[in-house]
Amino acid sequence: DGEWETPLINGGECAYVVRNESGWALCAIEQAYNDKKIDWKKPISCHLYPIRLREYSSFTAVNYHRWSPICDDACALGKELQVPIYKFVKNALIRKFGEEWYEELELIAEHLKEKK
């Protein structure tokens, strides 16, 4: 879309992936921040993933980006633990839109859940 993107290795995982001793994929930028080796957080677009934002003239669309098979394990675990995506990325959504916005999102999600 003509915007900056995170480089991927052969169309797969992010170039900034590091693995911990258990083999889990972690973000090297986030790890460096948490270890106080850098004083800036990873870009908001990375923090939000798998949420992608699209700016329009009067609103920002907040969309889920489904990337199979890369995210399949995370999606399966989220389903098993019953953690919807908006809760998984709560801190990133608050970072981007604020606490009040997120609280309204939770109210809407609960209302929709009750209607089902």
N, C-alpha and C positions, 0 to 999 in steps of 0.2 A: 504493500500500500504506500510505498514511498517513504516509509518511516524507518528509523533505526531498528535493528533487530538483533537478537542474541544469535551468535553464530552456532550452528549445529554441526556435529561431527557426522559426516556421511548421511545427513537427513535424519539422524537419530537424536541422541541426547545432547544437551547443551554443552558447549565447549568449556564451561566453568564447573562442570560436575566433578566432584571428588567423592571417593567412597570411604566410608568408615570401616572399622575392623569387622563389622557384621556384613559388609558389602552393600549397605544402603547408600543410595545416591544422595549427596548433599550438595548444596550450593557453596562453592569456594568463596564467593564474595560474602555471603552471609556468615560463613564460618570465620572468615578473617575479621568481620565486624564483631561477632560474638567473642572472639579471642582478643579483641581490642588491638588488632594489628592495623586496622584502618578505622577512620572515624566517620564513615558515611555508609548508609544502608544500600543494599542492592536496589536497582531501579524498581519503581512501583509496578511496572509491567511484569517484571519477574515475580515480585512479591504476590501479585494478584493471581498468577497463573494457577489453575486453568481458566480463570476469568479473563476475558479480553474486553477492552473498552473501545467504543467507536463514537467519536465526537460528531454531533450534528449541530445545526445552527441553534436549535432551541433545547437540546437535551443531550445527555450522554447515555448511550446504550450500553448495558452491562450484560454480556453474553458468555455462556459457557462454551469453551472450545474443547470439543471431543477429539482426542488424539489417540487412536488405537493403533498399535498395541502399547505405545509408550506409557499411557496412563491407566491401562487396564488393571494392574495390581492395586494401585491407589483407589480406583473406583470400586473395586471389589471389597477392599477393606472398609471404605467409607460406607458401603451398603451394609456390610456385616455389622459394623459398629453403629449404624443408623446416624451417620454424621452427614448432613446435606452439605453441598459445596459452599453455600454461603456461610456456614459455620466453620468449615475448614479454612476459609480465607478471611475469617472475621478480622484479624489484626490488620490485614492489608486493606480491607474495605474501610475500616475505621481510619487508617492512615490516609487513604485517598479522599473519603467523603465525610468523615467525622462521626462522632459517637451518636449524635442525634439522628443522622441519616440511617445508621445501622440499626438503631432501636426501632425506627419506623419499618425498616425491612423485616425485622423479627416479628413485629405485630402483623404485618401483611402475610408473612409466611404462616404464622399460627392461624390466622383467619382462613387462609386457603386450605390448610390442613384440616380444620374443623368442618369445612364445607364438603370434604371428600367422604 
